[in-house]
Amino acid sequence: MIKLEDTQKALVHLLQDIEKGRKETEEERQKLDQVLKALADGVVLVNSNNQLVYLNPKAQEILPDLKIGDDIGVYCEKRGFGFSGKINLWTMKNLAQIEEVLEGRINVNPGDEETNYHTIFAPLKVKGAERGAVGSLHDITELCRMDKLKSDFVATVSHELRTPLTVISEAMNLLRGEVVGALNPEQQECLMMAKRNIERLAKLVDDVLDLSKLEAGRLEIDPEKASLNQLLKNMVEFFRPVCAKKNLSLELKLEQDVRVIADLDKTEQILTNLLNNSYKFTEAGGQITVTAGLNGGFAEISVEDTGMGISQPDQSRLFSKFTQVGNRYTRQSGGTGLGLYITKKLVEAQGGDITVESDPGKGTKITFTLPVYKEAG
């Protein structure tokens, strides 16, 4: 039979353990609070209603007038913040619903004196507690300023290169047209080789100019309602004679006509880059297939080939800057490694996404999406 004294002793020990645990928890909380206060980065925490429940002193400095209980998305909208990457206004209004770590940039002072922060938000899922999200803001204003200086310099140099290249190209055309005198076959071949290299250099200049615009945030998107099927038909008809010279089959498969909201020039550039890649990396006798259809509120466009394919490690960096895959084909085909990076940025700027599926030796399929036009009402 358990004695009352033993029960009391056990209860006392239990209470002592609870108090010890409470003190240890309080000590850990104080340590964590001191660490967060000392951080040079801003830290914020929101609950399931998107309301702010914590911000450290640095976050208070970055986000003045933001108070506990405020909806952080509404606050960002009122302040007119700028966004890039996977962080946008919709994200900021729905932080508690995010399912993965999101990374991007927030400009808290749009205009001449921009103040940029590299921002990461992660879902907060603690057993027995409500959902929420935690975010950090790291000042990258000086890095952005330096990057802008670099981009401006590159753009200036590229513009200066473009003019003489145009003049040289026109002079080549006059010579090849025998406007200034007859040419023998060897001379024609030399001029043809020179023209190909001028075109290659001009493409390099164009890629660098596009890159500088992207990195400086000066890429202009002019979306309009357009027939996707007609755009694809025009592109395929343009490329078909080119593919025929290499004995490549170019096929177009369309479902019902889809009207999209897209910048037609930028979308043509996307398709040109993808078709050029398939052309370069598919051997004679192969096939390139362009398909399009609907998937929810987006149009899905795929360019698939029976070319060399891409290994799994290379797929993970395919859309990175200055990336070229497959050493043998890289040497044969040249290029800057900017084409697919620019393509990805052009797709994302229009509200779409881009993915790759590939098996080495079997071929590659690159799919991108564009928003579908929806009639009002």
NORJOKA-V239426 format. One record per residue. N is the residue number from 1. PSI is psi in whole degrees, -180 to 180 (999 if undefined). OMEGA is omega in radians with two decimals (* if undefined). NEAR is the number of other ideal C-beta (glycine too) atoms within 8 Angstrom. Layout:
<<N,PSI,OMEGA,NEAR> <N,PSI,OMEGA,NEAR>>
This chain:
<<1,130,-3.10,2> <2,129,3.12,5> <3,148,3.12,6> <4,-35,-3.14,6> <5,-41,3.12,6> <6,-39,3.12,8> <7,-43,3.14,9> <8,-42,3.14,8> <9,-43,3.13,8> <10,-40,3.14,8> <11,-39,3.11,8> <12,-45,3.12,8> <13,-40,3.13,8> <14,-45,3.13,8> <15,-38,3.10,8> <16,-42,3.11,8> <17,-41,3.12,8> <18,-45,-3.14,8> <19,-40,3.11,8> <20,-44,3.12,8> <21,-39,3.13,8> <22,-43,3.14,8> <23,-43,3.13,8> <24,-41,3.10,8> <25,-42,3.13,8> <26,-39,3.10,8> <27,-43,3.12,8> <28,-40,3.12,8> <29,-42,3.13,8> <30,-40,3.10,8> <31,-46,3.14,8> <32,-41,3.14,8> <33,-41,3.12,8> <34,-40,3.11,8> <35,-47,-3.12,8> <36,-37,3.12,9> <37,-30,-3.09,8> <38,-12,-3.09,5> <39,143,3.06,10> <40,-10,3.10,5> <41,150,3.06,9> <42,140,3.10,16> <43,130,3.12,15> <44,154,3.13,14> <45,129,3.13,13> <46,155,-3.14,13> <47,-170,-3.06,11> <48,-16,3.11,7> <49,12,-3.13,6> <50,19,3.14,12> <51,142,-3.14,10> <52,129,3.09,14> <53,-14,3.09,8> <54,142,2.91,8> <55,138,-3.14,12> <56,171,-3.08,11> <57,-38,-3.13,6> <58,-39,3.10,12> <59,-37,3.09,13> <60,-35,3.10,11> <61,-40,-3.13,8> <62,-38,-3.05,11> <63,70,-3.10,12> <64,148,3.13,6> <65,-4,3.06,5> <66,126,-3.04,11> <67,158,3.06,6> <68,131,-3.13,7> <69,-15,3.12,5> <70,148,3.00,10> <71,115,-3.01,10> <72,-31,3.11,14> <73,-44,3.10,12> <74,-40,3.12,9> <75,-47,-3.14,12> <76,-39,-3.14,11> <77,-43,3.14,11> <78,-37,-3.13,6> <79,-10,3.10,7> <80,37,-3.12,6> <81,151,3.03,12> <82,150,-3.08,8> <83,157,2.99,13> <84,167,-3.07,8> <85,-149,-3.11,8> <86,1,3.06,7> <87,121,3.09,14> <88,-178,-3.07,8> <89,-39,3.11,10> <90,-42,3.12,6> <91,-47,-3.08,14> <92,-24,3.12,14> <93,-9,-3.08,11> <94,41,-3.06,10> <95,-35,-3.09,15> <96,-15,-3.12,12> <97,-5,-3.08,6> <98,145,-3.08,12> <99,-7,-3.10,4> <100,169,3.09,5> <101,128,-3.14,7> <102,138,-3.07,12> <103,139,3.13,9> <104,-158,-3.09,13> <105,138,3.06,12> <106,128,3.05,13> <107,107,-3.05,13> <108,-1,-3.13,10> <109,66,-3.11,7> <110,141,-3.11,7> <111,-155,-3.09,5> <112,-39,-3.10,3> <113,71,-3.08,5> <114,145,3.06,11> <115,107,-3.00,9> <116,142,3.11,12> <117,128,2.98,15> <118,124,-2.97,10> <119,136,3.07,13> <120,129,3.02,9> <121,137,-3.14,12> <122,144,3.10,10> <123,146,-3.14,10> <124,109,-3.13,9> <125,102,3.14,5> <126,128,-3.11,5> <127,127,3.12,4> <128,-1,3.13,3> <129,160,-3.14,5> <130,158,3.11,5> <131,160,3.08,10> <132,-162,3.11,14> <133,149,3.09,13> <134,140,-3.10,10> <135,156,3.07,13> <136,149,3.14,10> <137,120,-3.10,15> <138,126,-3.07,10> <139,120,3.10,11> <140,24,-3.08,10> <141,-45,-3.10,10> <142,-39,3.08,7> <143,-42,3.13,7> <144,-39,3.14,10> <145,-45,3.12,8> <146,-40,3.14,8> <147,-37,3.12,10> <148,-41,3.09,10> <149,-43,3.12,8> <150,-45,-3.12,8> <151,-40,3.11,13> <152,-40,3.12,10> <153,-46,3.14,8> <154,-41,3.14,11> <155,-41,-3.14,12> <156,-47,3.14,8> <157,-41,-3.12,8> <158,-41,3.10,12> <159,-40,3.14,9> <160,-31,3.11,8> <161,-34,-3.04,10> <162,-41,-3.09,11> <163,-53,3.12,8> <164,-32,3.10,8> <165,-40,3.11,12> <166,-43,3.14,9> <167,-46,3.14,8> <168,-42,-3.14,9> <169,-42,3.12,12> <170,-38,3.10,8> <171,-39,3.09,8> <172,-41,3.14,12> <173,-40,3.12,9> <174,-43,3.13,9> <175,-46,-3.13,11> <176,-29,3.09,11> <177,2,3.10,6> <178,32,3.09,8> <179,-34,-3.09,5> <180,11,3.10,5> <181,156,-3.11,4> <182,150,-3.14,4> <183,145,3.04,10> <184,167,-3.08,6> <185,-38,3.14,6> <186,-40,3.12,6> <187,-40,3.10,8> <188,-42,-3.13,10> <189,-40,3.10,8> <190,-42,3.12,8> <191,-38,3.12,12> <192,-41,3.11,9> <193,-42,3.12,8> <194,-40,-3.13,9> <195,-41,3.12,12> <196,-40,3.14,8> <197,-32,3.05,8> <198,-42,3.11,12> <199,-38,3.10,9> <200,-42,3.12,9> <201,-39,3.11,10> <202,-39,3.10,12> <203,-39,3.08,8> <204,-45,3.13,9> <205,-44,3.13,12> <206,-42,3.12,8> <207,-43,-3.13,12> <208,-38,3.08,12> <209,-45,3.11,12> <210,-42,3.14,11> <211,-44,-3.13,14> <212,-37,3.10,13> <213,-42,3.13,11> <214,-47,-3.06,10> <215,-24,3.11,9> <216,-1,-3.14,11> <217,26,-3.09,6> <218,15,3.11,5> <219,122,-3.13,10> <220,127,3.10,4> <221,127,-3.13,8> <222,81,-3.06,6> <223,147,3.07,7> <224,161,3.10,8> <225,130,-3.07,6> <226,157,3.07,11> <227,117,3.14,8> <228,-42,-3.11,15> <229,-43,-3.13,10> <230,-40,3.11,9> <231,-45,-3.13,13> <232,-40,3.10,14> <233,-44,-3.14,9> <234,-43,-3.12,8> <235,-44,-3.12,13> <236,-42,3.11,11> <237,-35,3.11,7> <238,-41,-3.06,7> <239,-19,-3.05,11> <240,-46,3.11,9> <241,-35,3.12,6> <242,-45,3.14,9> <243,-35,-3.12,12> <244,-34,3.14,8> <245,-24,-3.14,6> <246,8,-3.11,8> <247,42,3.07,6> <248,138,3.07,13> <249,129,3.13,7> <250,116,-3.04,12> <251,145,3.12,8> <252,124,3.12,10> <253,118,-3.08,7> <254,145,2.99,10> <255,-145,3.11,6> <256,155,-3.13,5> <257,137,-3.12,8> <258,133,3.07,13> <259,126,-3.07,9> <260,163,2.97,12> <261,107,-3.02,12> <262,155,2.96,13> <263,112,-3.01,10> <264,-42,3.14,9> <265,-44,-3.13,7> <266,-36,3.13,12> <267,-38,3.04,13> <268,-38,3.11,10> <269,-41,3.09,11> <270,-51,-3.12,12> <271,-38,3.11,14> <272,-45,3.12,9> <273,-44,-3.11,12> <274,-43,3.13,12> <275,-38,3.08,13> <276,-43,3.13,9> <277,-46,3.13,11> <278,-40,3.13,14> <279,-46,-3.08,13> <280,-39,-2.97,9> <281,14,3.06,12> <282,126,-3.09,14> <283,160,-3.13,6> <284,139,-3.11,6> <285,-7,-3.13,5> <286,-174,-3.07,11> <287,143,3.03,10> <288,131,-3.11,17> <289,129,3.08,12> <290,125,3.14,17> <291,156,3.12,10> <292,144,3.10,14> <293,-175,-3.11,9> <294,144,3.03,10> <295,94,-3.06,7> <296,-131,-3.14,4> <297,16,-3.10,5> <298,150,2.95,11> <299,136,3.11,14> <300,123,3.13,11> <301,130,-3.13,14> <302,141,2.98,11> <303,114,-3.05,13> <304,140,3.13,12> <305,170,3.11,14> <306,35,-3.05,8> <307,-152,-2.99,11> <308,-23,-3.09,11> <309,170,-3.07,11> <310,133,-3.14,12> <311,159,-3.12,8> <312,-45,3.11,5> <313,-38,3.13,6> <314,-31,-3.13,11> <315,-36,-3.09,10> <316,-20,-3.14,6> <317,15,-3.05,8> <318,-37,-3.06,11> <319,18,3.09,10> <320,160,3.12,7> <321,143,3.03,7> <322,31,3.14,8> <323,128,3.03,12> <324,134,-3.09,7> <325,150,3.12,9> <326,94,-3.02,10> <327,-42,-3.10,5> <328,-43,-3.11,6> <329,-30,3.08,11> <330,-45,3.14,11> <331,-38,-3.10,7> <332,-38,-2.97,6> <333,-18,-3.14,8> <334,-149,-3.14,6> <335,167,-3.07,9> <336,-17,-3.04,8> <337,17,3.14,9> <338,-19,-2.99,13> <339,-51,-3.09,12> <340,-28,3.03,11> <341,-47,3.11,14> <342,-41,3.11,14> <343,-47,3.14,15> <344,-44,-3.13,10> <345,-38,3.13,10> <346,-37,3.09,13> <347,-48,-3.10,14> <348,-35,3.13,10> <349,-21,3.13,9> <350,10,3.09,15> <351,16,-3.13,7> <352,-172,3.13,11> <353,161,-3.12,7> <354,138,-3.10,13> <355,165,3.13,7> <356,140,2.98,12> <357,133,-3.09,7> <358,147,3.00,11> <359,125,3.12,6> <360,130,3.12,8> <361,-8,-3.10,5> <362,-29,3.13,7> <363,179,-3.07,11> <364,142,3.07,14> <365,118,3.09,11> <366,127,-3.08,13> <367,134,3.04,11> <368,160,-3.08,14> <369,154,3.05,13> <370,145,3.13,16> <371,141,3.11,13> <372,141,3.09,12> <373,130,3.12,8> <374,128,3.11,5> <375,141,3.12,4> <376,142,3.10,3> <377,999,*,2>>
